[in-house]
Every structure is written in structure tokens, then in C-alpha cells.
């Protein structure tokens, strides 16, 4: 075991196991307070909620409580580890919700491989919560689960692996295109990876004006000639003569990888158009390292999913503030307009002068909009105002 692995285990075990706890928000130190917290006083808000269910937002924590829910089938890059083994990640999402947007979380791990049973379980527990954050659920079940829950629930349902990634990618690409002096309507975009993240990113970019997008999976380009596509990615299939990744990458302006380590090579990059943009987002090892890409060409700008390289595509820039805005607006759903509002706000924030507090957090002397900084940093304290307010207004 390495020192970092031991440090990670110690962090999760001491001084008490896990990363979340429940703390009362009201006093219960006297007989009077006890009678208000529980019987007989608690009966009064119960009666008010019976009169009008909306009163649950006044008298309970529903309006600031999100469920982070998984079946453990696609946890990080570890795959189908099961519901219980996914719990540390769900607790971690709870920490991020609280730290960045002051939203309370219960993590829910559902041991169920039947999507309809999973859906019914979430529906049954949904009165507790103001929003549902689905997490680490494998495709294609993740598409079906989110789609059905959105139909059946009147609170926001959000699959972060799809839409959280899409928002940050859209924000980063908006700025990267500006730096490279290209227009989203004109560029050729190639995705490697056509799962939850790749499909959702492509759909959001299309809604923001992208016209020419090719997705590539293990079997090649998603073309209309393919007979093996499922109903959740058929809308992204295109008429094209390109079959392989190599063919798709020819004269591409943008490459977005949501796949695996070291899958992009020198010939791929050399075949791209002038001033290309590469988002190599596989974690922990990207499709190509920035150092390798920059050695191949000097006109590239890049983003990765890692914090030790410039321009990290990090979902924590999105989901806490999307839910903060949605909860504050008492929205019944998180719409495409809300996602675009979040992406636009993030893109604009990256152009603002960076506060000293952010520079100190990252041990930097200077940070300014450009090739090495076109996505805001997660510890920027302005995120909650910029992004959450934009989402609330869009709602």
C-alpha cells in the first residue's frame, strides 16, 4: 500500500468512520424544546402539511435536502463494484454538496439490478427530498432511469455523470473556441466514448449550436449505417463515410475523450485541423497527457479531468450550484435552459479577474483567462453567486 492509499483510508476511518453525519439544526436542551421538537409540538406542522403539502418546504428540511443515489454499477473508473462499495463515493458527493452549496444530503445505495424496481424505490422515498442526484449508474439503464423518474416526480432529477460533465465541457469549450478563434456552428467535434457522459455532452453542445459531431465507441463511429445502436444513442448517429476513430479525427477541430487512458496517438493529433482543442477527460489517466500532446503540436489547447493540469473539467463546478439554484427556485425539474445558463455563467466567470483567495488556494501568483485558464477553479468563492443565480433565473 502506498503512502497516499494509506492516507486515503485513514481519512475515511478516523476520527470516526465515514464522511457524513446528521446534526440537529434546532435546540433540544430543555423540556420545552423537547416538547416542540417531538410530541406534542411536532403535530402542529404535521397538520399544516396535511392542509397543504407545500408547507413541507416551510416546516421540514425537504427544500434543502438532496438524495445522492446509486446502484453501484459504474462507480468512478472501477466499474460495477456494487451498491455498498459505492457508498464512499456517495458520501463524498454529500460532502461536496455541503461544502460548496450548503445543501444537505442523504446518500442512498440501492442493491438492485432491475431498473424498474430501482425506479419504484426512488419514487417511494422521494417525498423526503427536494431533489434527486443519480450517480454512478451504468448506461443504458441510467438513461431509462432518469427519463422515467423525471416523468413521475415533481422535484428535480439529475444524473450528474451525464449532465454535470456536459455543463463543464460546454463552458470550457465555449471559451476554448473563443481562444482558438473558432465558432461552435462551424467546428467538427469528435467524441471518443458514447456512454452517459459522451451522449449528454454531445446533446448539450447541439443545443448550443454545434452542427458537426461524430461519436465513436468501441465498434467505431455512430453512423446511421450501424444496426447495433440502442434507442438512447440513435439520435446521435449521423450520415458519414467515417467508420474508424482515425477517419473521424481527420480535420477535426475538437476532440473530447470520455473513454480510457492513452487511446489518442500522434497520428490522430497530426491529422486534426489547425488550432485544435483537446479535452482528454479519462481519469485518472487521460487519453493523452498534455505534455505529450504539446510535444506533437504547438497550436493545441487542452483540458483534462485532473487537478494537477490546467483547465480541469470537474463536476463540482456544476452540480452543487445547479441544485442550489433549482432548490431556491423550487423548480420541478432541471431543464436544458438551466444547464445552458450554468455553462454560460461558468464561461463568463473564467474571464473575470481571479481573486487572491483563489490564487492562494492553488499556490499561484497569477491566473488570467487564456490557454492555461479557461475554466474556473473549484474553490472560487464566486461560483455559488454566478452559477446558482443564473440557474435560478433560468428556472
C-alpha positions as CSV (number, residue, x, y, z in Angstrom):
1,X,0.0,0.0,0.0
2,X,1.4,3.4,-0.9
3,X,1.5,6.4,1.5
4,X,-1.3,8.1,-0.4
5,X,-3.5,5.0,-0.3
6,X,-2.9,4.7,3.5
7,X,-3.7,8.4,3.9
8,X,-7.0,7.9,2.0
9,X,-8.0,5.1,4.2
10,X,-7.1,7.0,7.4
11,X,-9.1,10.0,6.2
12,X,-12.2,7.8,5.8
13,X,-11.8,5.9,9.1
14,X,-10.6,8.5,11.7
15,X,-11.7,10.1,14.0
16,X,-14.9,8.3,13.1
17,X,-15.8,6.2,10.1
18,X,-17.3,7.8,7.0
19,X,-17.6,11.4,5.8
20,X,-21.2,12.5,6.7
21,X,-23.1,12.8,9.9
22,X,-26.5,14.2,11.0
23,X,-26.6,17.2,13.2
24,X,-29.8,18.8,14.6
25,X,-30.5,22.3,13.4
26,X,-32.7,23.2,16.4
27,X,-32.0,23.2,20.1
28,X,-33.3,20.3,22.2
29,X,-31.7,21.2,25.6
30,X,-34.8,21.6,27.8
31,X,-38.2,20.1,28.4
32,X,-39.9,22.9,26.5
33,X,-37.6,22.4,23.4
34,X,-38.2,18.6,23.6
35,X,-41.9,19.2,23.5
36,X,-41.5,21.3,20.4
37,X,-39.1,19.0,18.6
38,X,-41.3,16.0,19.2
39,X,-44.6,15.3,20.7
40,X,-46.9,17.3,21.2
41,X,-45.4,20.3,19.3
42,X,-44.4,18.3,16.2
43,X,-48.1,17.6,15.5
44,X,-48.7,21.2,14.6
45,X,-46.5,21.2,11.4
46,X,-47.9,17.8,10.5
47,X,-51.4,19.2,10.4
48,X,-50.2,22.1,8.3
49,X,-48.6,19.8,5.7
50,X,-51.8,17.8,5.6
51,X,-53.6,21.0,4.7
52,X,-51.1,21.9,2.0
53,X,-48.1,19.7,1.0
54,X,-46.1,22.8,0.0
55,X,-45.8,23.5,3.8
56,X,-43.2,20.8,3.9
57,X,-40.8,23.3,2.5
58,X,-41.6,25.7,5.4
59,X,-41.5,23.2,8.3
60,X,-39.1,20.5,7.3
61,X,-35.6,20.2,5.7
62,X,-37.1,19.0,2.4
63,X,-36.3,22.2,0.5
64,X,-32.6,21.9,1.2
65,X,-32.2,18.1,1.1
66,X,-30.9,16.1,-1.8
67,X,-30.7,12.3,-2.2
68,X,-27.5,11.1,-3.8
69,X,-28.5,7.7,-5.1
70,X,-26.6,4.8,-6.9
71,X,-26.9,1.2,-7.7
72,X,-23.1,0.9,-7.8
73,X,-22.9,-0.3,-11.4
74,X,-20.5,2.4,-12.7
75,X,-18.5,3.7,-9.8
76,X,-15.7,6.1,-10.9
77,X,-13.5,4.1,-13.2
78,X,-13.9,1.0,-11.1
79,X,-16.9,-0.4,-12.9
80,X,-19.7,-2.5,-11.3
81,X,-18.4,-2.6,-7.7
82,X,-21.9,-2.9,-6.2
83,X,-24.1,-0.6,-4.1
84,X,-22.2,-1.0,-0.8
85,X,-18.8,-0.3,-2.3
86,X,-20.2,2.8,-3.9
87,X,-21.1,4.3,-0.6
88,X,-17.8,6.2,0.0
89,X,-18.3,8.0,-3.3
90,X,-21.9,8.9,-2.5
91,X,-20.8,10.2,0.9
92,X,-18.1,12.2,-0.9
93,X,-20.7,13.8,-3.2
94,X,-22.6,14.7,0.0
95,X,-19.5,16.5,1.3
96,X,-19.2,18.5,-1.9
97,X,-22.9,19.5,-1.9
98,X,-22.5,20.8,1.7
99,X,-19.1,22.4,1.3
100,X,-19.8,24.2,-2.0
101,X,-23.6,24.9,-1.8
102,X,-24.6,24.3,1.8
103,X,-27.1,21.6,0.7
104,X,-27.7,18.6,3.0
105,X,-27.5,15.1,1.6
106,X,-28.6,11.6,2.5
107,X,-26.7,9.1,0.5
108,X,-28.8,6.1,-0.7
109,X,-27.3,2.9,-2.0
110,X,-29.8,0.6,-3.6
111,X,-28.9,-3.0,-4.1
112,X,-31.0,-3.7,-7.2
113,X,-30.1,-4.7,-10.8
114,X,-33.6,-4.3,-12.1
115,X,-34.1,-0.7,-13.4
116,X,-37.9,-0.7,-12.8
117,X,-37.5,-1.8,-9.2
118,X,-34.8,0.8,-8.8
119,X,-37.2,3.5,-10.2
120,X,-40.0,2.4,-7.9
121,X,-37.7,2.5,-4.9
122,X,-36.7,6.1,-5.7
123,X,-40.3,7.1,-6.3
124,X,-41.3,5.6,-2.9
125,X,-38.7,7.6,-0.9
126,X,-39.0,10.8,-2.9
127,X,-41.3,12.7,-0.5
128,X,-38.3,13.1,1.8
129,X,-36.3,15.1,-0.6
130,X,-36.2,18.4,-2.6
131,X,-34.1,16.8,-5.3
132,X,-32.6,13.5,-6.6
133,X,-29.0,13.3,-7.8
134,X,-28.4,10.0,-9.6
135,X,-24.8,8.9,-9.5
136,X,-22.6,6.1,-11.0
137,X,-25.3,4.2,-12.8
138,X,-24.2,2.3,-15.9
139,X,-25.6,3.1,-19.4
140,X,-28.0,2.4,-20.9
141,X,-30.0,1.9,-17.7
142,X,-29.0,5.4,-16.5
143,X,-30.9,7.0,-19.4
144,X,-34.1,5.0,-18.8
145,X,-34.0,5.5,-15.0
146,X,-33.6,9.3,-15.3
147,X,-36.2,9.6,-18.1
148,X,-38.8,7.7,-16.0
149,X,-38.1,9.5,-12.8
150,X,-38.5,12.8,-14.5
151,X,-41.9,11.8,-15.7
152,X,-43.0,10.5,-12.3
153,X,-41.6,13.1,-9.8
154,X,-42.3,16.7,-9.3
155,X,-38.8,17.5,-7.9
156,X,-35.5,17.9,-9.9
157,X,-33.9,14.7,-11.0
158,X,-30.4,14.9,-12.3
159,X,-27.9,12.3,-13.4
160,X,-24.5,14.0,-12.7
161,X,-22.4,11.7,-14.8
162,X,-24.4,12.8,-17.8
163,X,-25.4,16.5,-17.3
164,X,-22.8,17.6,-14.8
165,X,-20.0,16.7,-17.1
166,X,-21.9,18.2,-20.0
167,X,-22.2,21.6,-18.3
168,X,-18.5,21.9,-17.6
169,X,-17.5,20.6,-21.0
170,X,-19.8,23.2,-22.6
171,X,-18.4,26.0,-20.5
172,X,-14.8,25.1,-21.2
173,X,-15.4,24.5,-24.9
174,X,-17.2,27.9,-25.3
175,X,-14.1,29.6,-24.0
176,X,-11.6,27.3,-25.8
177,X,-13.3,28.1,-29.1
178,X,-13.0,31.8,-28.4
179,X,-9.3,31.5,-27.7
180,X,-8.7,29.4,-30.9
181,X,-10.9,31.9,-32.9
182,X,-13.5,29.3,-33.9
183,X,-17.3,29.1,-34.0
184,X,-19.3,26.3,-32.5
185,X,-21.5,26.2,-35.5
186,X,-18.6,25.6,-37.8
187,X,-16.3,23.2,-36.0
188,X,-16.0,19.4,-36.3
189,X,-16.2,17.8,-32.9
190,X,-15.2,14.2,-32.3
191,X,-16.1,12.3,-29.1
192,X,-14.4,9.1,-28.1
193,X,-16.8,7.4,-25.7
194,X,-20.6,7.2,-26.3
195,X,-21.8,6.3,-22.9
196,X,-23.7,8.5,-20.4
197,X,-21.2,11.4,-20.4
198,X,-20.4,11.4,-24.1
199,X,-24.1,11.3,-25.2
200,X,-25.2,14.0,-22.8
201,X,-22.3,16.3,-23.7
202,X,-23.0,15.9,-27.4
203,X,-26.7,16.7,-26.9
204,X,-26.0,19.8,-24.9
205,X,-23.4,21.1,-27.4
206,X,-26.0,20.5,-30.2
207,X,-28.5,22.6,-28.2
208,X,-25.8,25.3,-28.0
209,X,-25.3,25.4,-31.8
210,X,-22.9,22.6,-32.7
211,X,-23.7,21.1,-36.1
212,X,-21.0,18.6,-36.9
213,X,-20.5,16.0,-34.1
214,X,-19.2,12.4,-34.5
215,X,-19.3,10.0,-31.6
216,X,-17.0,6.9,-31.6
217,X,-17.5,3.9,-29.4
218,X,-15.7,0.5,-29.2
219,X,-17.2,-0.5,-32.6
220,X,-16.5,2.7,-34.4
221,X,-18.3,5.9,-35.4
222,X,-22.0,6.1,-34.5
223,X,-23.4,6.3,-38.1
224,X,-26.8,5.7,-39.4
225,X,-25.5,2.5,-41.1
226,X,-25.0,0.9,-37.7
227,X,-27.6,-1.7,-36.7
228,X,-26.5,-2.2,-33.2
229,X,-27.4,1.2,-31.7
230,X,-29.9,1.5,-28.8
231,X,-32.7,3.9,-28.6
232,X,-30.7,6.1,-26.3
233,X,-28.0,7.0,-28.8
234,X,-29.7,6.6,-32.2
235,X,-30.5,10.3,-32.2
236,X,-26.7,11.0,-32.3
237,X,-26.0,8.8,-35.3
238,X,-25.1,10.7,-38.4
239,X,-24.7,10.2,-42.2
240,X,-20.9,9.8,-42.6
241,X,-18.4,7.8,-44.5
242,X,-16.1,7.7,-41.5
243,X,-16.0,4.3,-39.8
244,X,-12.9,4.4,-37.5
245,X,-11.6,6.8,-35.0
246,X,-8.7,7.6,-37.3
247,X,-11.1,8.6,-40.1
248,X,-13.2,10.7,-37.7
249,X,-10.2,12.6,-36.4
250,X,-9.2,13.8,-39.9
251,X,-9.5,17.6,-39.9
252,X,-11.4,17.6,-36.5
253,X,-11.3,20.9,-34.7
254,X,-12.2,19.4,-31.3
255,X,-11.6,16.1,-29.6
256,X,-13.4,15.2,-26.4
257,X,-12.4,12.0,-24.7
258,X,-14.6,10.3,-22.1
259,X,-13.1,6.9,-22.6
260,X,-9.9,5.5,-21.3
261,X,-6.2,6.0,-20.9
262,X,-3.7,6.5,-23.8
263,X,-6.2,6.0,-26.6
264,X,-5.1,9.1,-28.6
265,X,-1.8,8.9,-30.5
266,X,0.5,11.1,-32.5
267,X,-1.2,10.4,-35.9
268,X,-4.6,11.3,-34.5
269,X,-3.4,14.7,-33.4
270,X,-1.4,15.4,-36.5
271,X,-4.5,14.8,-38.6
272,X,-6.6,17.4,-36.8
273,X,-7.3,20.8,-38.1
274,X,-5.3,23.9,-37.4
275,X,-5.5,25.2,-33.8
276,X,-7.2,22.1,-32.3
277,X,-8.8,21.7,-29.0
278,X,-8.4,18.5,-26.9
279,X,-10.4,17.6,-23.9
280,X,-8.8,14.4,-22.6
281,X,-11.1,13.6,-19.7
282,X,-10.4,10.0,-18.8
283,X,-9.5,9.6,-15.1
284,X,-7.0,9.2,-13.6
285,X,-5.0,8.7,-16.8
286,X,-6.3,10.8,-19.8
287,X,-6.5,9.7,-23.4
288,X,-3.2,11.6,-23.9
289,X,-1.1,13.6,-21.4
290,X,-0.8,17.3,-22.0
291,X,3.0,17.1,-22.1
292,X,2.8,14.5,-24.9
293,X,0.2,16.4,-26.9
294,X,2.1,19.7,-26.7
295,X,5.3,17.9,-28.0
296,X,3.4,16.8,-31.1
297,X,1.9,20.2,-31.9
298,X,2.3,23.7,-30.5
299,X,-1.1,25.1,-31.6
300,X,-3.1,22.9,-29.2
301,X,-5.1,24.0,-26.1
302,X,-6.2,21.3,-23.7
303,X,-8.4,20.4,-20.7
304,X,-8.3,17.2,-18.7
305,X,-10.2,15.7,-15.7
306,X,-7.2,16.1,-13.4
307,X,-6.5,18.8,-10.8
308,X,-2.7,18.7,-11.5
309,X,-3.1,20.0,-15.0
310,X,-4.6,23.3,-16.3
311,X,-8.3,23.5,-17.1
312,X,-9.8,20.7,-15.0
313,X,-13.2,19.6,-16.1
314,X,-14.5,19.0,-12.6
315,X,-18.2,18.3,-12.0
316,X,-18.0,20.1,-8.6
317,X,-18.2,23.3,-10.7
318,X,-21.7,22.3,-11.7
319,X,-23.9,20.0,-9.7
320,X,-23.9,21.8,-6.3
321,X,-24.8,25.1,-7.9
322,X,-27.3,23.6,-10.3
323,X,-29.2,22.1,-7.3
324,X,-28.7,25.3,-5.3
325,X,-30.4,27.3,-8.0
326,X,-33.1,24.7,-8.6
327,X,-33.9,24.3,-4.9
328,X,-34.0,28.1,-4.4
329,X,-36.4,28.4,-7.3
330,X,-38.5,25.4,-6.1
331,X,-38.1,24.1,-9.6
332,X,-39.8,20.8,-10.5
333,X,-37.1,19.9,-13.0
334,X,-33.6,20.8,-14.2
335,X,-34.2,21.9,-17.8
336,X,-31.8,22.3,-20.7
337,X,-32.1,26.1,-20.4
338,X,-30.9,25.8,-16.8
339,X,-27.9,23.7,-17.9
340,X,-27.0,26.2,-20.6
341,X,-27.4,29.0,-18.1
342,X,-24.9,27.3,-15.8
343,X,-22.4,26.7,-18.6
344,X,-22.7,30.3,-19.8
345,X,-22.1,31.6,-16.3
346,X,-19.1,29.4,-15.8
347,X,-17.6,30.6,-19.1
348,X,-18.1,34.2,-18.2
349,X,-16.6,33.8,-14.7
350,X,-13.4,32.4,-16.2
351,X,-12.9,35.8,-17.9
352,X,-13.1,37.8,-14.6
353,X,-10.0,38.8,-12.6
354,X,-9.1,36.0,-10.2
355,X,-9.3,36.8,-6.5
356,X,-6.2,36.4,-4.3
357,X,-8.1,33.9,-2.3
358,X,-8.2,31.6,-5.3
359,X,-4.6,32.1,-6.1
360,X,-3.6,31.3,-2.6
361,X,-5.7,28.1,-2.6
362,X,-3.7,26.8,-5.6
363,X,-0.3,28.3,-4.6
364,X,-0.3,30.6,-7.7
365,X,1.0,34.1,-8.2
366,X,-1.1,34.9,-11.2
367,X,-4.0,33.4,-13.2
368,X,-5.7,35.1,-16.2
369,X,-8.0,34.0,-19.0
370,X,-6.1,32.2,-21.7
371,X,-4.9,28.8,-22.9
372,X,-3.9,27.7,-19.4
373,X,-7.0,29.1,-17.7
374,X,-10.4,28.9,-19.4
375,X,-12.4,27.0,-16.8
376,X,-12.9,28.4,-13.3
377,X,-11.2,26.8,-10.3
378,X,-13.5,24.7,-7.9
379,X,-12.5,26.8,-4.8
380,X,-13.5,30.1,-6.4
381,X,-16.0,31.5,-3.8
382,X,-17.9,33.4,-6.6
383,X,-19.3,30.2,-8.1
384,X,-22.3,30.0,-5.9
385,X,-23.4,33.5,-6.8
386,X,-22.6,33.3,-10.5
387,X,-23.8,29.8,-11.3
388,X,-26.7,29.3,-8.8
389,X,-28.2,32.6,-9.5
390,X,-28.0,32.0,-13.3
391,X,-29.8,28.7,-12.8
392,X,-32.4,30.2,-10.5
393,X,-33.2,32.9,-13.1
394,X,-33.4,30.3,-15.9
395,X,-35.8,28.2,-13.8
